[in-house]
Amino acid sequence: MSQVKIDTSWRKVLDQEFGREYFRKLIKFVKAEYSSQTIYPLGKNIFRAFELCPFNQVKVVIIGQDHYHGPGQANGLCFSVNNGVQLPPSLRNIYKELASDLGTPAPQTGELENWSKQGVLLLNATLTVRANQAGSHQKKGWEQFTDAVIKTISNQKENVVFILWGNYAQEKGKVIDLHKHFVITSAHPSPLSAYNGFFGSKPFSKTNDFLLQHLIKPINWSF
């Protein structure tokens, strides 16, 4: 669909998806929401994860569930927040594990754009949300679209690392071909579950070890 602003590399591999009836209904719903409600992220950032990480550059996929729904937080990348915004609890825990895993200082900003530009697709299952209403755009079609994204990556690429934190992401990752890709699973980094298997899971070093084994440039997680 011409009104869908998304990187051309993704447009090519997802072209059929954009023509499906559910996606047309989804776009109609999203446009109506933006015209009548406060919706996050900004409209220009709905597909930001795809713009910053073109299909042919995807090395790693991290799957989130829903955007942050507070003012100024969501920026189109899962777990990421805009510069100057206080780090949400899950992201603080991600940075704690990063520092423990790699022995390097945690980033000073919650803006994860640098990960995306290195080939990390920061994909939320639902790409929009109403202000202060968590989950308000779930079951409107976004999940079907992002399932198709994951399946397309799995089918058309090889040696991608999928990082699945928590039950929701792991359920969504069931379409991944385990013979072609490396899947890292653990508890979610939220305060409710981080001490039940997220801390100590070493996703960052495991990812880079796999990439190096396959002669793929590793990720500079600490940027």
N, C-alpha and C positions, 0 to 999 in steps of 0.2 A: 504494500500500500504506500502510495507516494507520500502520505502525511507522516509515516513512521520514519523518524530521523535516527538512523542507525548506521554504523560503519558499513561500507560497501562489502567488505569481506563477510560480514555476518548476513547482510542482505542476500548475498548469493546462496548461502547454505540454508537460510531460513525462509527463502522466498515462498515456498508452499505454505508455510505456517501463517504468513501474513495474509494469505488469501482465504483462510478458513473462516467459517461462519462465527465460531466462538471468538476469534480474534477481532473480527469486525465489531461484534457486540461489545467486547472489552474496550476497544478504543472509543466507541460511542459513550460508554459508561464513564470512562476516565475523563473525556472531554467535558461531559456534563458536570462531573465532580469538581474539576478545576474552575469551571465557570460559576459555581454556586457555593463552594466550600473552600476552606483553607486546607490545601493538600501538600504533602511532602513526598519527594523532594521538589524543588522547582521543576517546572515542566521540561526545561532544557536539559535537566539532569536525569530524566527517567531512564535513559539508555546510556548513561555515562560509563558504566562498567564496560560496555561493549565498545564505546568510542576509544577509551584508554587502552583497551586490550583487544586488538583485532583477532579474528579467528585464527589466522595463521601464526600468531605469536603466543597462543595459549600454552603455558607449561604447567600451570597449577590452577585448580578451581577450589575456592572456599565457598561453601554454601551457607547462607544465612536464611532466616525465615521472613522477617518483616523489617521495614525501615523504622528507625527511631521516629517518634511522633511528637517530639518537643520542638519548640522554636529554634531554628538555626542549626539543628543537629544533622538531619539527613542530607547526604550529598550524592546519592546514587550508587554508593559502594557499600556492600555489607560490612557491618561492624565499624565503619569509618564515620567520623564527624568532621565538620568544618574546622579550619584553623581557629584557635581562640576559644573553642567550645570545651567545656570541662569533659574529661574522659568519662564515658559511661562505665559502669562496673564491669561489664563483660570485656570491654577493650582494655581496661586496667589489668584484668587477669590475663588476657592474651599477652600483654607486654611483660607481666611478671614471668610468665612461662618462657617468653622469648629471651629475657635476660638470663634466666636460669639455664635454659637449654644451650644457648650459644655463648654465654659468658660475656655478653656485650651490653652496653647501656641501652635501655629501652628508648625508642623515639620520643621526642619531646612534643610531638603533635599527634592528634588523633586523625589527621588527614592521611589516608592510606593510598593516595594517588601514586606514590612512588612504587608501591608493590604492583599496582595495575600496569604501570608502564614497563615493568620488567617481565610481564607475562602471567600475572596472577589475576584471574577473573574472579572478582569479588561479587558473587551473584546472590542476591536475595530471591527467595521463592516468589515473593510479592513485591512488585516494583513501585507501588504507590501506597499511601496511607493518609487518612484524615488526621488533622491535627488533634492530638490528645485522645485518639481513639485507636488503640492498638488492635490490629487485625481487621480493621474496618473495610479493607479492600481484598480480604481473603475470599476465595471461592467465587471470584468474578471472572476468572479466566487466566489470571497471571500464572497460577500454578501449572496449568496445562502448557502454557508457553515456555516456562522455565524447565519443565520436564523435557520438552522437545529440545531445548538448548543443550541440556546435559546429555541426552541421547545422541544428538548430532555430534557433539564432541567425542563421545565414546565410540561412535561408529566410524567417524571420518579421520580421527587422529590416533596416534599411538604414544605410549609412554608419558601420559599426562598424570600428574599427581592430583588426586581428589582428597581434600581434607574435610572430613565430615564430623562436625562437633555436635553431639547430642542426637537423640532419637529421631527428631524431625528430619535432620539432614541425612541421617543414615537410611531412613525410609525412602527419602527422595533419591538417594544414590543407588537404589536397587537395580536401576537400568544400566549401570556401568559394567562394561565387559572387564572382568577381573583378569582375564588372560592378556589383555592389551595395556592395562593401566595399573597404577599403584594407588591403593586406597588406604588412607590413614583415618582411623576412627578413635574417638575418645568421648568422654563426657563433655557437656557444653561448658564454655567458660563462664557462665553466669555464676554469681555468688551462691546460688542454690545448689549447684552441682560441681563446681570447679574442684572441690576437695575430694570428689568421688571418682577421680580418674582423669581429670584434665591436667592438673598439675603433675608434672613428671612424665607426661606423654611424649615430649620431645618432637612435636610435629615439624619444627623448622629444620632441625638437623637431619631428621629422617627424609624430609623432602629434598634437601640439597644433596644428601648422600645418593639418593636414587637418581637425581638429575646428572650428577657427575658420573655415575656408573654408566649412564647412557649417552655420555659425551654432550650433555646439554648444559649450558651456562647456568650456574646456580643463582639463587635469589639473594640479593643483599637485603636481608630482612630489617636490619637496623638503620638503613639509609642515613 
